[in-house]
Amino acid sequence: WTLRDGNMRSCAILLLVACLGLVVAANAVPAKAHVDVDTGKEARQDASDIFAEQDTRDDVVSLQNFEASHSDEMARDALPCKDDPAFKLQCASVSRAASAHMKARKFKVADEKSSAKLFDEAYRPNDSRHFKVDKSTTFVPESSQTFDLNYADGSHLRGFSGVDQVFMGSYKATSPFGVITDCNSPDFNGVDGILGFGLPKDGSDLPTPVLFAMTDDENKDTNAANLQRKFSFFSTDTAAEVQLGGYDPSTVADTMWYTPALSDEDFIVGASSLTFGHSPSDAVELLQFKSTSQKQYGAPSIMDSGTSCLVIPNDNMNGQLANVPWDDFAAKWEKGKNFWLTVGQKTWKIPFESWYLAESDQTCVQPSPAGMSGLLVGDVFFRQYVVEFDMTATRPVIGIAPLNKNYQLVQQPSLAEFELDRAPRSKLTLLRGDEIMYPAEHSEVLTQVDRIPIVNQKGTQYFMDVGIGTPKQQFTVIFDTGSTVFGVFANKGDLPGAIKNQLPSYYFSENLHSLAQVSATTTAAPWTLSRVAASPALTACIVVGNLAVVALAAVALRRRRGGAPGKGGLSVSQAA
């Protein structure tokens, strides 16, 4: 290439650029002409787009303003009992306490003359009706799925799983349940099993809760296809009622208020305040949170029909409180005083006549067991309010409304349809904590509600009738919202040989009700000899302690023989 060739190449490039400019200009002319002849349609569309964008910006600003004004309510994760490490421990503690016993029990106090038996009386299996597996043509045993349930109070249930027709109120479905072959708890004297309406727990080996089985879309053998997965419960002093599918509007005296649960495994709400006094103005705060953020969280509280009383913290909840609620209650105790429990910024009164048992002249308020950081809200609350447990979504929703004292409880199962007020889920899903309760929204859709009577045994236990098998065998079971266990008793000696052969041999070599139940302490996990033997360090400490006692006794004996002064000496008999 020469210089001349370079000049020619530069001219060619300039010519190409000029041509491209002409093309662009040519294309621009028709567009301009098109605008000149426009009828205004595009202009109107542009204006609409501008206003739509403005509306969107306004909506965003509105949501941002709402979030800013409710930042304390939206600060928590969707499920604090799972996602917040500290709060998760508190939730676990109240969950354990709720499932630690079948009901509130008076323990026998051990003394020198007693045998320190765990229960005041023995379990009497002959007082209960037993499921006859060989009499049901639809029973399917699942003998490989066994269970051993040990509760903190020493109660023990043992058995295996099975599947059969289950009848509850006006509904029936094929459902799994537990066949209980062994028990040691006198709580079951005169009853035939337990029916838990609690939430299923991750990793649990227990059968699917019966209400979940009945409303399972994949269960083809059920007449509960239209039943919503929710129920409500309330009690009077002499009776109680559970309503499947929602609640009868005539049972409430005012609006139902809803709040999302803090867990997907327990009916836990957050209590931000618990006051005690004659009136709200003179009431003393029993939950004195040290920080505002902790008060917004509140104390995890389980709504549990299996708990007779109101159970309040017996310590400062690992330093979160500036006081000990039980100590303050005991110091301020006086007849005629009321409690006020605040959940979701709504305050609910628990009147004196609800928590004070006049017949026995006792308070139905109890201190929490060691290690529990929260509250158990038991029957003292259900005697004043209708509580709805909505499990139609992944996250449960709790509804509370004042009980209509004039409502006449049903005497037998009664199925009806109502235009129900329902939880405002759009609002509840926006807030990710338990800081606000919302009133119900009315629905014109007819919803089936099955009202089932429940026997109330002096406000301490609730009993409900269920049927199992073909033909149906009738049983009376303990009703418990804090448990997921559904099981009835069976006589293990009457089981068919095919089932016996699949069960562990110790099922038949042991009878739980005849085993000695001994408790050295009142803790959830009493020490036993096997645990002592398993700890070399503890064994060494015991040996050293015993040697010290022997040495002390020897010194005392020498002093006695040497005529030591009586005031300073310690005789062998005194040491013993």
NUTIKOL-157260 format. One record per residue (C-alpha): y, x, z. Coordinates in steps of 0.05 Angstrom, whole numbers, plus 5000, padded with zeros to 4 digits. Layout:
YXZ/...
***
This chain:
500050005000/507050244981/513850055009/514749594949/508249244965/510749145037/517048815012/513148344968/508648155027/514847985070/517647535015/511047165011/511047025086/518246765084/516346305026/510446025065/514745865126/519745505083/514345075052/511744885121/518844675141/519344225081/512643885099/514943745171/521543465146/518043025096/513542735150/519342605196/523142165147/518141585145/517741575222/525241495226/525140945175/519740595215/524040585277/529840305237/525639695215/522139595284/522138875307/522839075381/515439005400/514739745415/521139745456/518539175499/511939545509/515640175529/519739785580/513339465608/510140145615/516240405652/516239815701/508639885711/509540615728/514940425777/510539895809/505040415817/509940895848/512240345895/505040195915/503640925928/509940985970/507940356008/501040636023/504041296043/508840946090/503140546120/498941166130/504741516163/506040946211/498640886227/496941626227/493941576297/489041046273/487141406208/486342096237/479042016254/473142116208/469341506182/463941566234/466541956295/459841906329/456942316273/462542736245/466642936306/462743456347/465743296415/465642546406/458542586379/456142856446/459542286483/456441766437/449642086447/450442056522/451941306524/446441176473/441341526518/443841146578/443240476542/436040616521/434140946588/431740296620/429739586603/434639276653/438539456715/433439586769/433939706844/430040346857/425840436918/428840956964/423641486982/422941667055/417942057097/413141477102/413341267029/409541536970/415941596929/413141116877/417741026817/417340266816/417539756872/411639396843/406039526793/405639276722/400738696717/397838656647/394238006661/400837646670/402437736596/399637406533/396337896486/396337906410/389237806384/389138226321/382337976299/384737246301/390237356249/388037346176/394437676153/394638256202/394638956172/393739526222/397240196212/393240566263/395441246240/402641086261/402341126337/408041156387/409141396458/415841156485/418241476549/424641226581/428941596631/427341106687/419841266679/418040666636/412640836586/410140436525/404440656482/401140356420/400840336344/404239986286/401939376247/404538886195/403938136197/407737486189/413337436240/416736776258/423636776289/427636136295/427435786227/425536416189/419136796175/417537436138/412337976132/414838506180/412439136216/411939126292/408939506349/402239336379/403139566452/396539776483/399240076547/405139986594/407040176665/413639806676/414039186720/419938966677/414638676631/410938266684/410437566658/413137726589/409437906525/413538456494/420538656471/424938466412/430338976397/436138766353/439139466351/440539906292/435240356261/436041096276/435241676228/428442016233/425541476278/418041356276/418940636301/417740046254/423639766216/427539276261/425438566247/432238306225/432738866174/425638716149/427137976142/433538086102/430738656059/431938505985/425338815968/421338386017/418237855972/414837506030/420837226067/424736576069/430836936096/433437156028/440036776040/440737016111/446437516122/444638136162/448837956222/447937586288/452137366347/450337326420/453337016483/451036776551/452536296606/450236356678/443835966663/442336046589/444036446527/443836386452/443036836392/445536606324/442636926262/447036996200/453836966236/456436496289/457535756297/465235646297/464535136353/462135686400/468936036401/475335806435/479936246392/480036716333/474537236323/477437936321/473738506286/473439256292/468939766258/463640106300/464140846312/456840966296/451740726245/446140776297/449140426357/453939856370/459240326398/466640156403/472240566434/475240336500/482340616506/483840276573/480239956632/484739676686/482939336752/487238886794/489438176810/494038136750/495738586690/502338786724/499039066787/492539316755/490640046763/488440446703/481240696711/481141096647/486741606657/486242026594/489642696598/491942686526/494742166479/489842366424/483942266471/486541576490/486941396416/479641596411/477841206473/471341246513/465141076472/462540406497/456040056477/455739296473/448839206504/445438566525/440038996558/445039226610/446438716664/452938996691/459139386672/457440136677/463540586684/464241346687/462241686751/465842326734/471942556694/468142556628/467843306621/475143396640/477942876592/480142426649/484942596705/480942156752/473941906767/473741156747/468140976795/471641296855/478040926839/474340266831/470740366898/477340536932/481039936902/475139446908/477238756931/474838046919/478837656868/480638246824/479438266749/478038786696/481938856631/478239236576/482339466515/478639556450/482439666385/489139506418/486438826438/485538706513/479738286538/479538016609/473138056651/474637576708/472237656779/467137106775/463837456716/462638136749/461637896821/454837576838/456537056890/449336866906/447437566926/454437776948/454138386903/458538696850/455638766780/459239426768/455340076769/456940816765/454441176703/448341626708/449442376707/451342636638/453941976610/461042006582/462941296567/461640566585/456040066579/458739366569/453338886591/452338166608/458738096648/462238126581/457437676542/458637116593/465937086572/465737256498/461837126435/460237806404/458237846331/454338446304/455438506229/450538976195/451638756123/454639436105/452840156122/457840166178/456939606229/462839166248/463638856317/467038176326/469537896393/472237196408/473036806473/467136356488/468135606485/465935396555/464734686531/459734886478/452834586489/447335096478/441534886435/434834726466/430734916404/432035306339/437234946297/439135146226/445934936199/451135146148/458435306163/464735536129/465136176170/470836616187/468837316168/470738036179/476738276136/472938856106/478539086060/482839236122/477239506164/475140016111/482340266106/482440476179/477441006197/477640936272/476940416327/484340346342/485939656313/482438986312/483838496256/483237736259/477837406217/479037156146/476836456128/471436356076/469935696041/462935936024/457535576064/453436056105/446835916139/446736026214/440435946256/441735796329/436136026374/435735886449/434636466498/432536416570/437336766618/433737026680/439337046733/443737446686/439038046687/434337936628/434137506566/427637226537/426536966467/420436626434/417436926370/411036796332/406337296299/400237226254/396436706215/395336236249/401636356289/400836646359/406736496406/409937026450/415937076498/419437746492/425338106522/431538056477/435538696475/441438886429/441039616453/433939736429/430439766361/423439666389/419739036369/412838996399/407838546434/402038706480/394838746458/388538866499/386039536474/379039376497/378838786448/381139176387/376239206328/372039846325/375340056260/382140086295/379440416358/376440976317/383141156287/386941186353/387441806398/381841846450/386741876508/389041176491/382540946522/381441466575/388141316608/391240666634/398740756643/399340186692/394340506740/397041216737/401141446797/408541446778/412041936823/419242146820/422142706862/429342566842/433542026810/434942446749/432742246679/427642796676/424542916744/421243596759/413743616758/408744156775/407444286702/414744446690/414944906751/408745276727/411845356659/417745736689/415946436716/422946546743/422945896781/415946036808/418346716833/424246386868/419645896903/415046466925/420946856953/423446236988/416646117020/416346847044/423246767075/420946137113/414746507139/419047097162/423846627197/418146287233/415346967255/422047187283/422746537320/415746607349/417247317374/423747087406/420146527440/414746997468/420147497490/423946957529/429946917483/435346427507/433945717487/440745617456/440046197410/432746137394/429145697344/422145477362/416545427312/416144677321/423644617307/423045047246/417344607219/
***
